[in-house]
Amino acid sequence: MKYLDYNYENHIMLSHQVLKLIDMSMLQKKGFSLARFGIGEITYLTNKASAILVQQFEHYKSYAGMTCSLDEMRRQLIQALKSTDIAGLIPASRLDFWGEITQDVLRDLQFMPPKICCAWVMHDLVNKEMFWEWIRGKKIVLVGRRSEHAKPLFEKRRVQVVDTVKLEGYQELDKVQNYLVQSADWEVALISAGIPATILAPRIAKATGKVAIDFGHAIDILLDGENFNHFQRVQEWNDQYTDSDEYGRADNPG
């Protein structure tokens, strides 16, 4: 059996290297995906989905788009991890516990992504001019719950947003994927839709030959700035949908 070094901390690409890699793919007209595996994704990727971690994530699951069964979510996340061009993983230097859990997941799957960046690479980039210089001149589609609200912020920075698409939970994945595949007038999709974004990015890149980036809370940072409070937004979401079967039950396949 081939030896795999699961200490991926030594192989994390820097932000400018990630952007350069994407540009190379675009020049070669190859599809490219960046899928991030943060706390939610790693929770559902643990061996048989660790009951304790799943319970701890209960408060966040609806907001994060977890609207299917545990087994289905784990299966889809494994597929995303193994098919994405670059995997965003949690550095142990930033969250020691979750870095160790991520390594355990990789050992269990006996898999190491060929290219790795920080799970929060886009969160770090949106506050840097380097990102905006890179994205100008590219045709962007924003995908996710807050995409329409974020469009003016991109346009204010002279970024061409050709479309916005709402994605609300796992049950809308196929519909959104079909729409993006049929829509020709975009080059880069920035997807901020919780766990479904992780699954969708590799699918879209493979199906279209374009760039699909799991953008995550980078869109919240743009919209809310220093006022962005993840826990507060989750609480407001849960309060809004407490009695809703559509979003409030993780065992609802949609």
C-alpha positions in Angstrom: 0.0 0.0 0.0 1.3 3.4 -0.9 2.3 5.5 2.1 0.3 8.7 2.4 1.5 11.7 4.5 -1.7 12.9 6.2 0.0 15.9 7.7 -1.4 18.2 5.0 -0.3 21.3 6.9 3.0 21.0 5.1 1.3 21.1 1.7 -1.1 24.1 2.0 -1.0 26.4 -1.0 -0.8 30.2 -0.4 -3.6 32.5 -1.6 -1.7 33.8 -4.7 -0.8 30.2 -5.7 -4.5 29.3 -5.6 -5.4 32.2 -7.9 -2.6 31.4 -10.3 -3.7 27.8 -10.4 -7.2 28.8 -11.4 -5.9 31.2 -14.1 -3.8 28.4 -15.6 -6.9 26.2 -15.8 -8.9 29.0 -17.4 -6.1 29.5 -20.0 -6.2 25.8 -20.8 -10.0 25.9 -20.9 -10.2 23.2 -18.2 -12.8 23.0 -15.5 -11.6 23.8 -12.0 -13.2 23.5 -8.6 -12.3 24.6 -5.1 -14.4 22.8 -2.4 -13.9 23.6 1.2 -14.2 21.1 4.0 -14.9 23.1 7.2 -16.4 22.0 10.5 -19.7 21.0 9.1 -18.3 19.0 6.2 -15.7 17.3 8.4 -18.4 16.5 11.0 -20.3 14.5 8.4 -17.2 12.9 7.0 -16.1 11.3 10.3 -16.2 7.6 10.4 -19.9 6.6 10.5 -20.5 10.3 11.3 -19.4 10.7 14.9 -22.6 10.9 17.0 -21.1 13.4 19.4 -19.9 15.8 16.6 -23.2 15.5 14.7 -25.1 16.3 17.9 -22.9 19.4 18.5 -23.6 20.5 14.9 -27.4 20.1 15.3 -27.8 23.9 15.9 -26.2 24.7 12.6 -27.4 22.0 10.3 -30.5 23.7 8.8 -28.6 27.0 8.2 -25.8 25.0 6.6 -28.2 23.3 4.1 -28.2 19.9 5.7 -31.6 18.7 4.4 -30.9 15.1 3.6 -30.0 11.9 5.4 -26.6 11.5 7.1 -25.6 8.7 4.9 -26.5 10.6 1.7 -24.6 13.7 2.9 -21.5 11.7 3.8 -21.6 9.9 0.4 -21.8 13.2 -1.5 -19.1 14.8 0.6 -16.7 11.9 0.0 -17.4 12.2 -3.8 -16.7 16.0 -3.6 -13.5 15.5 -1.6 -12.2 12.9 -4.2 -13.2 14.9 -7.3 -12.4 18.5 -6.4 -9.3 20.0 -8.0 -8.2 21.7 -4.8 -9.5 20.9 -1.3 -9.8 23.6 1.3 -8.9 21.9 4.6 -8.7 23.2 8.2 -5.2 24.0 9.2 -4.3 22.6 12.7 -2.4 25.9 13.3 -5.8 27.7 13.3 -8.1 25.0 14.9 -6.0 22.3 16.4 -8.8 19.9 17.3 -10.5 20.1 13.8 -7.1 19.8 12.1 -6.6 16.5 13.9 -10.2 15.3 13.1 -9.6 16.2 9.4 -6.4 14.0 9.4 -8.4 11.2 11.0 -11.0 11.5 8.2 -8.3 11.3 5.5 -6.7 8.3 7.2 -10.1 6.6 7.4 -10.7 7.2 3.7 -7.1 6.4 2.8 -7.1 9.4 0.6 -5.0 12.6 0.3 -6.2 15.4 -2.0 -3.5 16.2 -4.6 -3.8 20.0 -4.0 -4.7 21.6 -0.7 -5.4 25.2 0.5 -6.7 26.7 3.7 -10.5 26.1 4.2 -10.8 29.9 4.7 -8.7 31.0 1.7 -11.6 33.0 0.2 -12.5 34.5 3.6 -9.0 35.9 3.8 -8.8 37.0 0.2 -12.0 39.2 0.0 -10.3 41.9 2.1 -7.3 42.0 -0.1 -7.0 44.0 -3.3 -5.2 41.1 -4.9 -8.5 39.2 -5.1 -10.4 42.1 -6.7 -7.7 42.7 -9.2 -7.9 39.0 -10.1 -11.6 38.7 -10.4 -12.1 41.9 -12.5 -12.6 41.0 -16.2 -14.1 37.6 -15.4 -17.8 36.9 -15.9 -19.2 36.0 -12.4 -22.3 34.2 -11.3 -23.1 34.4 -7.6 -24.9 31.4 -6.1 -26.5 31.1 -2.7 -28.9 32.6 -0.2 -27.4 36.1 -0.2 -26.2 36.3 -3.8 -28.7 38.9 -4.9 -27.8 41.2 -2.0 -24.1 40.8 -2.7 -24.3 41.7 -6.4 -24.2 45.5 -5.9 -21.0 45.1 -3.8 -19.3 43.3 -6.6 -20.5 45.8 -9.2 -19.3 48.6 -7.1 -15.8 47.1 -7.3 -16.2 46.9 -11.1 -16.8 43.2 -11.2 -19.2 41.9 -13.9 -21.9 39.8 -12.3 -23.9 38.2 -15.1 -26.3 36.3 -12.9 -27.4 35.5 -9.3 -28.9 32.1 -8.4 -30.5 31.2 -5.1 -29.6 27.8 -3.5 -31.4 26.8 -0.4 -30.5 23.4 1.0 -29.5 20.1 -0.5 -32.8 19.5 -2.1 -32.2 22.3 -4.6 -28.7 21.0 -5.8 -29.8 19.3 -8.9 -32.1 22.1 -10.0 -29.3 24.7 -9.6 -26.8 22.4 -11.2 -29.0 22.0 -14.3 -29.6 25.8 -14.5 -25.9 26.6 -14.4 -25.0 23.9 -16.9 -27.5 25.3 -19.4 -26.5 28.9 -18.7 -23.5 29.7 -21.0 -22.7 33.3 -20.1 -20.4 32.9 -17.0 -16.8 32.0 -16.3 -16.5 31.7 -12.6 -19.2 30.6 -10.1 -18.8 31.8 -6.5 -21.0 29.5 -4.4 -22.0 30.5 -0.8 -24.6 27.9 0.2 -23.2 26.0 3.2 -22.5 22.3 2.8 -24.3 22.0 -0.6 -21.7 24.5 -2.0 -18.9 21.9 -1.2 -20.8 19.3 -3.2 -21.9 21.5 -6.1 -18.5 23.1 -6.9 -16.8 19.9 -8.3 -20.0 18.9 -10.1 -20.3 22.2 -11.9 -16.7 22.4 -12.9 -16.8 18.9 -14.4 -20.1 19.5 -16.2 -19.3 22.9 -17.6 -15.5 23.1 -18.0 -15.6 26.3 -16.0 -14.5 27.5 -12.6 -16.6 26.8 -9.5 -15.5 28.1 -6.1 -17.0 27.2 -2.8 -17.0 30.9 -1.5 -18.5 30.3 1.9 -18.8 33.0 4.5 -16.7 35.3 2.3 -19.9 36.7 1.1 -21.1 37.3 4.6 -17.8 39.1 5.4 -18.4 41.3 2.3 -22.0 42.1 3.3 -21.7 42.5 7.1 -18.0 43.5 7.5 -16.8 43.5 11.1 -20.5 43.1 12.2 -20.6 39.6 10.7 -21.8 37.3 13.5 -22.1 33.7 12.4 -23.8 32.4 15.6 -26.4 35.3 15.5 -27.3 34.6 11.8 -27.7 30.9 12.6 -29.9 31.7 15.5 -32.1 34.1 13.5 -32.4 31.5 10.8 -33.4 28.8 13.3 -36.0 31.1 14.9 -37.5 31.9 11.5 -37.8 28.2 10.4 -38.5 26.5 13.7 -41.8 25.1 12.5 -40.8 24.6 8.9 -40.5 21.0 7.7 -38.8 22.3 4.5 -35.7 23.6 6.3 -36.0 22.5 9.9 -35.6 18.7 9.6 -32.3 17.1 8.6 -34.1 13.8 7.7 -36.2 15.5 5.0 -34.7 14.7 1.6 -36.6 17.6 0.0 
